[in-house]
Structure formats: C-alpha cells, structure tokens
Amino acid sequence: MLVKDRMTPNPHTTTPDTGAGDTWMIMIKHNLVRLPVVDKEKLVGIVTRKDFGLRPDLNLRGTSVATRYFTDEQSQALNKVKVRDIIPIGQNLITIAPDAFIEQAAKVMREGKVSGLPVVDDHGRLLGIITQSDINDAFLDILAINKKGVRISMRIKNSPDTLIKIGEILSKHNVNFQNLVTMEIPNQDPLLVCRINCSNYKPVIEDLNKAGFRVVTVTVR
C-alpha cells in the first residue's frame, strides 16, 4: 500500500505572506494542529499551533490556545504578523514521496518524532498530507480488523513451502484468504495471522494442526 493511497489530497494550506490571524482561524475552523506553508505550489514550511504559542506577542498562551476565536479587530492586529515570521528559523522539513510505502512513512514519522508528513513530488509541490491516524487506519485495513470472518493465528516454520501447504488445506475446504500477515517475534517461530470467510472453520483448524501448524488463537467475527 502506497502513501498516495492513504493521504489526504489537496490539504488546507497557508502562505508565507498570510496573516497570523487568518492562518490561526483556518487551523481552528478545520481542527488542524499543523498547516503546510506553500509558495507557488511548492512546500516551504510547516506552521503548527505550538509555533503560535511560542510567540508571546500573539497572546495565545494558556488553555485557550486550542479553542480561541478573535474579534475582527483582534484578527486585524494579528494579521500584521505574517506566517513567515512564525515558522521556526532553519526548520527541517520532513516529507515523503507519494509512491513510498506506508510502512516507510511510519518509519520516517517515528524517527523524526512527528505525527504527520507532507507528501511532495520530485519538484517539491505539495500533493497531500499523511498522518499517524491515516497509517493506523491503513494497518487496520491490512489486518482486516473490521471485516467479518475467522481470524486464525498460528506458529509456522520459516520454510519455502509453508504458504503452499496452507493454501492446499484451504483449497481442500474451498476457502479463500481474506488477508494474510506474518510477524517476526524474537526467539520464537514466526506468527502468521490470516482471515478466512468460512462458517464451518473447525475442520480447517484440525487440518492445519495435523499438518504441523500450531494454531494459537481462533477469533470469529
């Protein structure tokens, strides 16, 4: 699964010359914690609520930061400060390409200690945003958590014919995979988790055990 399949395309943005008041209101209106800053379609920075809070002159400190709205007069005063004045100096932009795998995006987020990544093309143009929530949803889909069926977890040997044997057993019972994931666990045999759509699943479990696969759990949804 690729980043472009899970990102939010055409995200809300601001520009370096947009006023602080207008930018803040975009973030509040759309419940955003970060906002890409673009100049002629190219990403030039990210501004966050934290960046606003670090400016004492904007008077945004305290518990009101998350919900504060302004009068027109206050907004005009805030707009005298531009976004370019709020973006941290020397900001290290962490981005991801649209054709990167989502697991790569997860790794970049973890290593960069960020909860969202701008998605840019080879020319630096902003295409979208992918967040930790997007990646969590993607992994839930990969694991088919929300699908009905029988979820089987089993210990397997790291052998080239493992999937062939499992496939033969499922074929014998006229059952198809809904999804299949393997997990490496230190000092243990790999764990294979698969979901099948089958009402009479007990004969399948029996044959898996007979074939030497150690079924650990069976969950019916």
N, C-alpha and C positions, 0 to 999 in steps of 0.2 A: 504494500500500500504506500502510495506516494504522498508527499506533503500537499501537492496541489489537489488531491482528492479530499482532504480534510480541512484545508484552510478556509478562512472567511475571506472571500474575494472582495475587492473594492471597499476596503475598510474606511471608516471615518478618518480624516486627516486634518492637519493644520499646516500653516506655512511659517517660515521664519519671521515674516513681517506682520503676521496676525497678532492682534492684541491679546494680552493675558486674560482679560475678562471674557472675550468671545471664545477663546480656547477652553477656558475652565468650564464655561456653560455647555460646550459640546460634550465634554467628559462627564459632566453631571447628568445631562439630558439622556445620554446613552449608556450611563453606568459603566464608564471606562476608567481603568486605572492607568492606562498608557495611551498615548496618541502619536502616531507617526508624523514626522515633520517632513514635508516634501517641497521641493523647489523644482518647477518644470518637470513634474512627474517623477523626479529622482529622489530617493530617500536621503535626507541629510541629517536626520537625528530622530530621537525619541524623547518626548516630554512626558513626565509622569506626575501623578498627584504629589508624590514625595518631593519632586523638584519645586513645585509650587509652595509646599510647606516650608522649604528651606529658605524662602525669600521673606524675611521679616517685614519688608516694606509692603508686601501684598496683604498682610494681616490675615493669613489663612491658617495660623497655628491653632491647635486645640481640637476639641472633639467635634467642632462644627465643620471641619475640613471636608468630611465625606458628603455633607448634605447642603452646604451653604449656597444660597442664591443671593443675587445682588439687585439693588435698585438700578435704574438706568443711570443715575448719577454715579453710583459706585462703579458700574461697569465701564463707563467712560473714563473714569480715573484709572482703573486697572488697565485699560487698553493703551494707556500711554507707555506701559511696559510691554515690549514685544517678546514673542516666543524665543527669538534668537538670544534674548538676554537671560532666559530661564534655563535653556539647555545647558547641562554641565560642560564646562570647558574641557576639551580633549576627550569627549565622550567616545568610548569604544563601542561602535555599533556591531552587534552580533546578529547576523542574518542567516537565512537558509535559502537554498535554491528550491524551486517548485518541484523538480524531479528527484529530490532527495527522498530517501525512505523515511517513514515516520519515526523509526527507531533511531535514525541518525539525528533527527530533530530532538528527540527525547534526550539523547546523549549530550547534544550541544547545550540544551537548557540546563541539564544537571551540572555540567562542567562550568557553565557560565553563571550559574545560580540566578537564572531568570525564569519567569513563568510564561513568557511569550516571545515569539520571534517574528520579525518582519520577513516576508517572503519576497525576494527580489530576483529579477532576471539578470542576464550577463551584463546588461548595461546599467544596472543599479536602479531600474524602475521598480516601484513598489507594485506588487501584484496582489498581496493579501497579508493576512496575519494568521499564524497558527499558535494556539495557546496550550497550556498544560491540560486544560479541560478537553480540548479537541483530541489530544493524544490519548487521554484516558478513555474517551468515548470510542476511539478507533480500536484500542486494545480490547475493550468490552465487546465490540463487534467481532473482532478476530476470534475471541473466545466463545462467541455466540451465547453470551450470558442471558440475553433476553429472548432467545429462541426456545420454543418448546422442543422437547426431545429427551434422550437419555444421555447423560454425561458420564463417561467412563474414564477413570484414571487408572493407569497400570504401569508397573515397572517393566522395562524392556531391556534387552541386551543391545549393545551398540553393534548391530550386525547388518550387513547389506541387504539381507533378505527379510528383515523384520516387517517392513511395510507390506511386502508381498504376502507374507503369511497372514497378517491381519486382514489384508484385502481379500484373500481367499476365503477366510472364515466369514466375513461379511457377505461376500458374494454367495456363499452356500446358503445363507439365510435371506438372500435377496434384500440386503440392507445397504444403504449408501452412507458415506461420510457426510455430515453437515459441516464439520470443521475438524482440524487436526493440528495440535500444537505439541511440541516436545520441549522439555525443560531439563537443563543440566543442573544437577544438585551435587555439591561436593561430597565425596566419599560414599555415594550411593549410585545405584543404577539410574539411568535417565528415566524421567517420568513422562509418559505420553498421555495426553488428555484429548479425547475425541468425543464428539457428539454425534449420535445417530438418531434417525427418526424411525422408531420401531416400537410397536406396542408389546410384542412378545419378545422381550430382550433377554430373559433368563437363559434360554438355550445358547444365545450368543456369548454370554458371560461364561457359561460352562465350557464351551469350546475354546475360548481364549485361555482359560485356566489350564485346560488339558494340553494346549499347545505350548505351555511353559510361560505364558504371560501372567504375571502376578497382578491380578486386579485388586486395586487398593480401595477404591470407592466407586459407588454407582449412585447417581442422583437423577431422579425422574422429575421433569418439569412439565 
